[in-house]
Amino acid sequence: MSKSIFYHAGCPVCISAEHDVIDLIGRDNVEIVHLGNNKERIEEAQNIGVKSVPALVTPKGNVLHINFGASMADVIG
């Protein structure tokens, strides 16, 4: 993985964290994945180790859970 992936579900907490992540590491260094709009990527996020969103996965595969917006169970519905 060459850049970070930021997974979120579109809630206000997630959107705020998305803006902060972009400000901190730069738009070109992060892929934004809205799991509400990209449900086909939920399994990918879970396999990486995402337990709640918002979460940032670093290029080395570390999962950083940021604040707490929703559990993956909530995202799945």
N, C-alpha and C positions, 0 to 999 in steps of 0.2 A: 504494500500500500504506500503510495507516494505522498498522499496528503490525508489530513484528518477527515472524518465523516461526522457530521453533527446530525443526530436523529432527534426529531421532535414531533409533536402531535398537533401543533397549531394553537395551543392554549396561550393565554397572555404571558404566563411564566416562561413558556418555551420561546415565544417570539422575542421577549426581552433578552433571554439568554443568547438567542441566535445573534442579535445585534451586538451583544458584548463579545461573543466569540469572534465575530467578523472583525470588530474593532481591534481585538487583541492579536489575532494571528493573520488577518488579511483574507479577503474574499478569495484570492487565488490559491490559498492554502487549505481550503475546507470545502467539502461537498456537503450541501444542505439536503437532507432527506426528510420531507414531511410525510410521516407514516400514515396520516389520515388521507392524504392524496395518493400515496404510493403503497397501498396495502400489500402489494407483492413483495415488498422489501422487509416486511415484519419478521418473517422467518430468518432472513439474513441477519437482522439486528439481534434477534434472540440467540442465534448460533454464535455470534461474536461475543455475547455476554451482556447485552443491554437488558437491564432489569426494570428500568423506569426511564422516562424521558422528562426533560431534555438530557441527552447524554452525548458526550464527545468521545469518539474513538480515535486515538492517536495513530500516527503512521506505524508505530511499533506494535499496535494491537491492544494497547491499554484502554480500558473503558473508564471514562471519568463521568460519573453521574453528577449532574449539576442541579442543585436545588431539588425540588420534587414537584413535577407537574402532573404526571399520571404513571401508574404502573403499566407494564406491558399488557396485563390482563384487561385494564381499562381501554387500552389502544385497540386490542383485538375485539373488544365488545362483547 
